[in-house]
Amino acid sequence: MVELLWRGVIIGIGATILMDLWAIVLNRVFAQPRANWAPVGRWFYHLKSGRMFHDSIATSDAYAHELALGWVSHYAVGILYGVLLAVFVGPTWFAEPTFLPAWIWGIVTVGAGWFLLQPGLGLGWAASKTPNPMKVRALNLVAHTVFALGLWGTALLIR
């Protein structure tokens, strides 16, 4: 079980790195703004006081280390997703990793962003309060597909 958990940690880190590399490509090739993890860090910081949903995270009290907390949280969630996938698929998947379980899991995890994080930041359910919700949703689905590729690819590398 411990080895399975470690494999989950490794694939979660690998997938999150690939997702971050994808964000760099989007920024450099398509001038897509890169993710700002400071609001996410502020959101995580406010969770300790029981505040999950904000009208706008930008108007909530700032936290001096919110950018660092945002990055740590981003990787912690990626690792958690990797560990959960490892537990769901078990050791046999790691012997011969296939893309489909990783992709299904990647798409499932979009739900946490759409129905927890985005409303928590004040962006509405599935980014409904943003200027172009369909674009945000499409980018979320693509990013989580890239995350799934990272889960699968990292599993292939460590088998």
N, C-alpha and C positions, 0 to 999 in steps of 0.2 A: 504493500500500500504506500509506503514512504517513497519508493521509486516512482510510482504512478503520480504522486503529488509533485515530486521534483520535475518529472516530465511535463506536467501541467504548468508549473512555474516557467519552465524554459520555453514552451510553446507560446505562453502568454506574453513573455518578454519579446520573443521573436516577432509575433504578430503585431504587437504594439509598435515596435521599431519599423516594421514594414508600413504600417498605417501612417507613421510620422514621415517616412520617406515619400510616400504617396502625396502627403500634404505639401511637401517641398516641391515635388513635380508639378502639382496643380498651381502652386504659387509662381514658379519660374516660367512655366510654359503657357499657362492660361491666366496669369495675374489674379488668381483666386486668393483672397486674403488667407493667411495662415491662421490656424487655431490660436486663440488667446486663452491660455489656461488660467489666467488670473480670476476671471469671473467664476470658474469652476471651483478654484481654491476658496474664494469667498463663500460660495454656496456650501462647500464642505465645512468650512469654519462655522457657519451659522447653524449647521445641523446639531452642533453640541448644545445649542440653546433650544432645540426643538422646533426651529423654524425651517420648514422644508420648502414652502412655496413663497415666492416673492412676486410682487407686482413688477418690479424691475430690480435685478440684483445690483445694477449700477447705483441705485439709490440706497442700498443697504450699507451698513457700517463697513468701512474698509478694514482689512486685516493686513498688517505690515508684510507678512510673508505669503500672501495669497497666490502669487505666481508660482512660488516653489511648491506650495501645498497643492496647487492645481496640477503641476507636473507629476508630483508624487501620486496624487489621486488617479490621474490618467493611467499611470503604469500599474498602480495597485488594482484598478478595475480590470485592466488587460490581463494581469496575472490571475485574478479571481476567475475571469472568463476561461482562461486556459486550464486552470485547475478543475473547474466545473465540467468542461468538456472532457478532460481526462477521466474524471469519475464517471461521467455518463457513458463514454465509449469503452472504457476499460483497457486493459493491457493488450488485448488482441488487436485493437485498432492500431496501436503503436508498432506492432510487428509489420503490418501492411496498411499504412495510412491511406485513406481515400478522401477525396475532396468533399463528397456530398455531406457527410456528417458535420464537417467543419463549416461548410457553407450554410447549412441549415442553422447551426448554432450562431454563426455570424449574423444572419438575418434576424434570428430571435432576439439577439442582444440589442438590436436597434430599438426594440420596445422600451428598454430602460432609458434611452435618450429621449425618445418621443413622449413617454408617459410619466417620466420622473424628472430627469435633468432639465429638459427644455421648459416644462411648466415651472419647475423650481427656480429657474433663472428668470422667469417672467416672459418667456418667448411663446407661451401657449402650448396646448397639446399638439405634438408633432409639428412644432414651429408655426402654428397657425397665426401668430401675431407678428411674424416677420414680414418684410415687404414681398418676398417671393417664397411662400411656403413649399411649393412643389419643387423648386430648385433645391432648397435645403433638404427636403426629404430624399430627392434623387441622390444628392451628394452623400447623405447619410447611408443610403443603401449601397452605394458604390464603395464608400470608405469601409463599411462593415464586410463587404465582399473581399476587399483587399485584406482586411483583418483575417478573414477566413483563409485566404490564400497563405497568409503568414502562419496561421496555426498549422495548416496542412504541410506547407513547405518546411517549417521548422521540425515538425514531426518526422518528415522524410529524412532530414539531415541528422537527426539524433537516433534513428532506429538502428 
